[in-house]
Amino acid sequence: MSVYGDGGPAFPLPLEEGEIRRDGSGADGLSRRDYFAAAAVAGVINVTMFPWDPEVIAGRAFAIADAMLEASQEFPNSEGG
């Protein structure tokens, strides 16, 4: 996993009064890391010639996601960061 964790929720939802989320963060659902990896996998598959190994594709997608999380920490005031 990224040294920046999962990056927090990709689409945070506010808690209702008395509601507790499974991770205690006040939000639930897809992490930013998972969201970035899902977006990256489409690009990786798009430029990869068949046949491709799903484990290699997944590894590359999470490597891209980790790099995106790192960049968002390095450049917090950049557009989208």
CYANA upper distance limits for C-alpha pairs under 8 A (distance plus 0.5 A):
  1 MET  CA      5 GLY  CA      6.93
  1 MET  CA      6 ASP  CA      7.86
  1 MET  CA     66 ASP  CA      8.17
  2 SER  CA      6 ASP  CA      7.25
  2 SER  CA     66 ASP  CA      5.76
  2 SER  CA     69 LEU  CA      8.24
  4 TYR  CA     66 ASP  CA      8.38
  4 TYR  CA     69 LEU  CA      7.25
  4 TYR  CA     70 GLU  CA      7.44
  6 ASP  CA     31 SER  CA      6.31
  6 ASP  CA     32 ARG  CA      6.69
  6 ASP  CA     33 ARG  CA      5.46
  6 ASP  CA     34 ASP  CA      7.98
  7 GLY  CA     31 SER  CA      6.90
  7 GLY  CA     32 ARG  CA      5.59
  7 GLY  CA     33 ARG  CA      6.29
  7 GLY  CA     69 LEU  CA      7.03
  8 GLY  CA     31 SER  CA      5.93
  8 GLY  CA     32 ARG  CA      6.31
  8 GLY  CA     33 ARG  CA      8.38
  9 PRO  CA     27 ALA  CA      7.00
  9 PRO  CA     28 ASP  CA      7.12
  9 PRO  CA     29 GLY  CA      7.11
  9 PRO  CA     30 LEU  CA      6.43
  9 PRO  CA     31 SER  CA      4.82
  9 PRO  CA     32 ARG  CA      5.99
 10 ALA  CA     29 GLY  CA      8.16
 10 ALA  CA     30 LEU  CA      6.29
 10 ALA  CA     31 SER  CA      5.56
 10 ALA  CA     32 ARG  CA      4.83
 10 ALA  CA     35 TYR  CA      7.06
 11 PHE  CA     29 GLY  CA      7.81
 11 PHE  CA     30 LEU  CA      7.61
 11 PHE  CA     31 SER  CA      8.44
 12 PRO  CA     26 GLY  CA      8.37
 12 PRO  CA     27 ALA  CA      5.41
 12 PRO  CA     28 ASP  CA      6.92
 12 PRO  CA     29 GLY  CA      8.06
 13 LEU  CA     26 GLY  CA      8.00
 13 LEU  CA     27 ALA  CA      5.73
 13 LEU  CA     28 ASP  CA      7.32
 14 PRO  CA     26 GLY  CA      7.08
 14 PRO  CA     27 ALA  CA      6.92
 15 LEU  CA     19 GLU  CA      6.28
 15 LEU  CA     20 ILE  CA      7.71
 15 LEU  CA     21 ARG  CA      8.26
 15 LEU  CA     26 GLY  CA      6.39
 15 LEU  CA     27 ALA  CA      7.51
 20 ILE  CA     24 GLY  CA      7.00
 20 ILE  CA     26 GLY  CA      7.59
 21 ARG  CA     25 SER  CA      7.26
 21 ARG  CA     26 GLY  CA      6.42
 21 ARG  CA     27 ALA  CA      6.74
 21 ARG  CA     28 ASP  CA      6.59
 22 ARG  CA     28 ASP  CA      7.52
 23 ASP  CA     27 ALA  CA      8.36
 23 ASP  CA     28 ASP  CA      7.82
 30 LEU  CA     34 ASP  CA      6.75
 30 LEU  CA     35 TYR  CA      6.97
 31 SER  CA     35 TYR  CA      6.68
 32 ARG  CA     36 PHE  CA      6.53
 33 ARG  CA     37 ALA  CA      6.63
 33 ARG  CA     62 PHE  CA      7.98
 33 ARG  CA     65 ALA  CA      6.07
 33 ARG  CA     66 ASP  CA      7.33
 33 ARG  CA     69 LEU  CA      7.62
 34 ASP  CA     38 ALA  CA      6.58
 34 ASP  CA     62 PHE  CA      8.29
 34 ASP  CA     65 ALA  CA      8.01
 35 TYR  CA     39 ALA  CA      6.80
 36 PHE  CA     40 ALA  CA      6.55
 36 PHE  CA     61 ALA  CA      8.42
 36 PHE  CA     62 PHE  CA      8.29
 36 PHE  CA     64 ILE  CA      8.13
 36 PHE  CA     65 ALA  CA      5.40
 36 PHE  CA     68 MET  CA      7.95
 37 ALA  CA     41 VAL  CA      6.51
 37 ALA  CA     58 ALA  CA      8.39
 37 ALA  CA     61 ALA  CA      5.28
 37 ALA  CA     62 PHE  CA      5.57
 37 ALA  CA     64 ILE  CA      7.29
 37 ALA  CA     65 ALA  CA      5.47
 38 ALA  CA     42 ALA  CA      7.39
 38 ALA  CA     61 ALA  CA      7.67
 39 ALA  CA     43 GLY  CA      7.59
 40 ALA  CA     44 VAL  CA      6.69
 40 ALA  CA     61 ALA  CA      5.67
 40 ALA  CA     62 PHE  CA      8.44
 40 ALA  CA     64 ILE  CA      7.16
 40 ALA  CA     65 ALA  CA      7.66
 41 VAL  CA     45 ILE  CA      6.49
 41 VAL  CA     57 ILE  CA      7.20
 41 VAL  CA     58 ALA  CA      7.40
 41 VAL  CA     60 ARG  CA      8.23
 41 VAL  CA     61 ALA  CA      5.55
 42 ALA  CA     46 ASN  CA      6.54
 43 GLY  CA     47 VAL  CA      6.95
 44 VAL  CA     48 THR  CA      6.58
 44 VAL  CA     57 ILE  CA      7.29
 44 VAL  CA     60 ARG  CA      8.12
 44 VAL  CA     61 ALA  CA      7.62
 45 ILE  CA     49 MET  CA      8.36
 45 ILE  CA     57 ILE  CA      7.67
 48 THR  CA     52 TRP  CA      7.56
 52 TRP  CA     56 VAL  CA      8.22
 52 TRP  CA     57 ILE  CA      7.95
 53 ASP  CA     57 ILE  CA      6.84
 54 PRO  CA     58 ALA  CA      6.55
 55 GLU  CA     59 GLY  CA      6.60
 56 VAL  CA     60 ARG  CA      6.69
 57 ILE  CA     61 ALA  CA      6.63
 58 ALA  CA     62 PHE  CA      6.78
 59 GLY  CA     63 ALA  CA      6.65
 60 ARG  CA     64 ILE  CA      6.73
 61 ALA  CA     65 ALA  CA      6.73
 62 PHE  CA     66 ASP  CA      6.51
 63 ALA  CA     67 ALA  CA      6.74
 64 ILE  CA     68 MET  CA      6.70
 65 ALA  CA     69 LEU  CA      6.77
 66 ASP  CA     70 GLU  CA      6.67
 67 ALA  CA     71 ALA  CA      6.59
 68 MET  CA     72 SER  CA      6.64
 69 LEU  CA     73 GLN  CA      7.01
 70 GLU  CA     74 GLU  CA      6.80
 71 ALA  CA     75 PHE  CA      6.41
 72 SER  CA     76 PRO  CA      5.92
 72 SER  CA     78 SER  CA      8.45
 72 SER  CA     81 GLY  CA      5.46
 73 GLN  CA     81 GLY  CA      8.17
 75 PHE  CA     81 GLY  CA      7.13
 76 PRO  CA     81 GLY  CA      5.36
 77 ASN  CA     81 GLY  CA      6.44
